[in-house]
Amino acid sequence: MKKISTRQLLFFLACIMPVGKLVLLPARLADTSKNDLLFPLLVSYLVQAAAIFCALLVAKKGMTFYELLANTFGKIVAKILITLFAVFLLFAAFLPILEQKLFVQSVFYDTLPSFVAFAPFFLFAAYLLSKPLTSHGRVWDILAPLSVVGILGILILSLSSADFSALAPVGAAGWKGFFRGTMSATAWFFDAALLLPLLGTFRYEKGLAWKGTVCYLAGGAVVALFVAMFYGIFQEISPNQLFAFTATSKYFSGISMLGRIDYIFIFALGLVMSFYVTLPLKESIECVLEAYGRPRYLPTLLALAVTALFLALVVIFDYRFTEVLGFFTETVFWIIPIFSVAIPPLLLLLRRKRHAV
């Protein structure tokens, strides 16, 4: 089986993961934490960085996620646990996919019916979900430069419009704003959980744990800069600017002469997001296949079934995004940390051999 290289994994941590935080998260943080929005963001990143460090250390065992569970608890319990994790990945993927749908419809196809505008995404998703998980590594080699160009382009066009003094005075939102912001941010921070199905697809090399953590934090620093810039531009009306990175660049003074050159960078980031939001779906399928076997047509059938499920969910909740967002950020916010924060360090405690796989 082909492996994901260390380079590809570090690209994913540094360049691909940050893109998922640039659409609705800044507006949500501004709504809950006002000018203190950087504090819940930084805490969320630090907690996830610790979990990612643990997840990468688990790779030293040289086993897949399912093999680790089966060697410790036996096959039956391992199948139950891996199935629960697969369901979690589907759960965590729903908000980013609905977020992607709103972004595509609003920015690129605002005159088309919503279903028509986003239907091609599901054809793309069905194709991508039928491919091997390791094929994502080769895609990350291509997406990483696109992500860097896209983010840098948006930052360059937007920085001159930002008033960073709007972030003062520090602490104005109080502890309530901090805790509400941290609670809301959990919907976007399941990064460590995405590494667990990748166990066994990459080889642990010396220093990978700290290198991966540093790359992840570097991406987080860029997101923090963008969020600060976002609030510096919109300030009190920040909660109403739902598509953050598409909103900041249009105030660049040169646009009146050059036109909407920012669409080049928006398209680049939109492409990166399309691959990013399908990864949890592919990992969910991979968890099921590893636990229950790989009959000839099962991978394709699962890809079609998952695609059909999310197509139906998007149609059902098309005009109920506010309710979905509230459900994820205020009602079930505690579910994601269980899988993305608690599980990686617990895996370090699992014994390597107890039951035969």
N, C-alpha and C positions, 0 to 999 in steps of 0.2 A: 504494500500500500504506500502510495506517495505521501510524503509528510509535508506539514506546514513548516517552513524554515523559521529560524529565529528572527531573521530580518522582517519577514512578513508579519509575524506576531507582534513585533515592536511597532511596525507601521500601524497595525490595527489599534494598538493601545494609544499611540500618540496622535494619530491623524484621523482615524475613522470614528472612534468612540466620541470625540468631542462634538461631531456634527449633530448627533442626536440630542444635544443640549441647547441648540441654537434657535429653535423655532418657538415653542410655547413656554419653555421653562423660564426665560427672563421675565416675561409678562406675569407669570404666576408668582414668581418670587417678589416682584414689585408690588403685586396685589397684597401679599401676605406680610411682607417685611419692610415695605417702603424703601427708604434710602439705606436701610441696613441689609439689603438683599445679598450682599457679598458674604456675610457671616454664615448663614445657613448653607450657602453654596460651598464655601471653603470647608466647613465641617463635613458635609456630605462627601466631598472629594477625599478628605483625609481618611474617613472611615472606609470608603471603598478602596483606597490605596492600600490600607492595611489588609483588607480581605483579598485583594489581588496578589499581594505579596505572599499570603498564605496559599492561595490557589496555585501560584507558580512553584512554590516549594513542594506542593503535593506531586507535581510532575516528576520530582526526583524518584518517586516510587516506580516510575516506568510502567504504570498501569492506566487503563481507562477508568472513567468514573464508575461504570458498572462493575468492572473487575474489582475495584477497591471495595465496593459494597458487598459483592458476592463473596469475596475472600474473608470478610469479617462477619457477615450476617447470614450467609447462605443464599442460594439462588432464589428461593421463594420470596424472602424478605427483600432481597435486592431488586427483584422485579417490581414489587409493590412500591418501593422507594423511588426507583427510576421512573416509574409511571407517574407518580406524584410530581416529580421534577419536570417531566415532559409537559404535564398539564400546567404547571407554573409558568413554563416558558411561553406557552400559548397565551396564558393570562397576561403576562408582562408585555407581550408583543402587541396586544390590541390597541392600547393607547397610542404608541408610536405610529402604528399603521393608520389609525383614524386621523392622527395629527398630520401624517404625510398626505392623506387624502385631502384634507382641508387646505393644506399648503399648495398642492398642485392645482386644485380647483380655483383657489383665490388668486394665485399669482399668474398662472399660465392660461387658464381656460375659464375665466369668470363669466363668459357669455354662453358656455355650453351647459347642458344639464349635468348635474353632479355625477350621476352614474356613468354617463358617456365619457366624461373627462377622465375618470379614474379607472375605467374598465381595463385599459391596456396594461395597467400595473399588475393585474391578476394573471394575465397571460404570461407576463414576464416572471412573476412569482412562481407559477406552476412549472415553468421551464427550469428556473434556478433551483427549486426544491427537489427536482428529480436528479440533480447532479450530485456528485460526491461532496461531502463536507470539506475535504481538503482542497477542492477547487477554489474555495473562497480565498485561500492563501494567494493564489496567482492573481486573483482579482484585486486583492489589497495592494499588490505591487503597482497596479495601475491607478487605483483610487487614491492612494496616499498623496502623490503629487497634485492630483486634482483638488483634493481637500486643502492642501497647503496653499495652492494658488487661490482657491475660492475664499478661504478665510482671510488670507493676507489682503486680497483685493477689497473685500468688504471693510476690513479694518482701516486700510489706507484711505478709502473713500469717505469713511465715517468719522475718523478721529477729529478732524478739524471742526466738526459741528458739536462735539461733546463738551459739556461744562462739568468737570469732575468735582467741582465744589458743591454740586447738588447732593453728593454723598454725605455731606456734613449736615448737622452734627451727628457724630457716631452715637449709637444707642438710642436714637429718637423713637424707634419702634418698640423698644423694651423687650423683656424676655418673652412676652406673649408673641410678638412679631417674629422673634428668633425661632421659637418652637413651632409656630405655625408654618414658617418657611421651611424648616428642616423636615417637618412632617409631609408637607406638600412635595418636596423635592424627591422623596423616595420613589415616586412613580417613574422617574427618569434615571435612577441609580440602581440598576441591577447588573452593572458591568462585571463584577466578579463572578456572578452566576453564569455569564456567557463563556467564561474560560473553562468551566468544569466539563462540558461535553467535548471540549477540544483536547482534554487530557488523552494522551496516547497518540495524538496526531502530530505532536512536535516533540523533539528530543530536548531534555533539559541540559543546558550547557552551563558551565561555571559562571555564576553571577547573574543568571537570567532573572532571578526573583527581584533583585534590586534594580537591575536595568529596566525590567518591565514596569516596576513601580515608578521609577523616575520618568519614564516615557509617559506613563499615564498622568502623572502630576504635571508634566510639561504641557500636555494637552489641556489639563484643567486650568493651568495658569492663563492659557489663551482664552478659554471660555470665561474666566473671571474678568480678564481685560475687556472682553466683548460686553459682558453684562454690565460692568461699570460704565462703559461707553454708552450702552443702550440707555441706562438710567440718566446719564449725563445729557443725552439728547432730548429725551421725552419727559423726564422728571415726573410730575404729578399725573400725567396722562399715560405713563408707561403701562399700567395694567390693561389699557385698551389696545395696545399695539401687539396683536396676537402673533404675527409672523415676524419675529424680531429681526433676523438678519436681512430680510427683504425690505424692512422699513427704514433702517438706519442709513443705508447708502444713498437713498434717493434725495437726500439733502446736500449731497456733494455739490459745491458751487459750479463745477465744470460741466455738470450734466446739461445745463441750458445750451452749451455750445457743442458738446460731444454726443449728446443723446444718452439713453439709458445703457451706458457701457457696463453698469453694475449687473445687468442681466447675464453677462458672460460668467460672472462669479456665482450668481444665483443658480444658473443652470448647472454649473460644476458641482455645487453643494447638493443640489437636488438629486443629481445622479448618484452621488455618494450615499445619500440618505436612502435611496431606493434599495441599494444592496444591504445597507445596515439594518433596515427594519425587517428584512426577510431572514436574517441570520437566526433569531430565536426560533422561528418556525422550522428551519432546516435542522437546528440542533434538537428540537423536540422530536422530529421524525427520527433522527439518528439515535436518540436515546431508546426509542421503541424498537428500532431495528436491531440494535445491539443486544437488547434484553430478550427479544422474542424470535430472533433469527431473520434471515433475508431471503425468503422465497423469491422466485424470479421477478414476479410482477408487483410484489408488495411495496417497494420504494416508490414506484410510479403511482400506485393506487393511493398511498398515503399522501403523496404530494398533491394529487388531485383533490382528495378529501379535505385536507387542511386549507387548500386554496378556496374550495367551495364554502367551507365553514366561515372563513373570514370575509368572503364576498357577501354571504348572507348577513353576517353581523354588521358590516359596513352599511348595507342597504337598510337594515332595521334601525340602526342608530344614527342614520345620516343627519337627521335634524335634531339630535338630542346630545350633541357633543358637550354642552355645558353640564348636563346631568352626569355623563360619563366621566368628565374631568373631576367633578365633585366626588363621585364615587371612588375614584382611584386615589385622590389626594386627601380625602377627609374621612372616608369610611373604612376602606381596606388597605390603607397606607402601611399597616403593620405587617402585611403578608410578605412584601418584597424583601425587607431586611432579614426575615427568617431564612430565606433561600440565598440571598446574596451576601449577607454579612456573617450569619451564624455558621452556615455549612462549611465554607472553606477552612476556617481554623479547626473545626471538628474533624475534618478529613485527615488532618495531620496526626490525629490520635489513633486512627484506624490501624489495626495490625495488618501486616503484609500478608501473612498466611495463617488461615484458620480453617476455612472451608475450601474445598476444591471448586474451582469455577466450572 
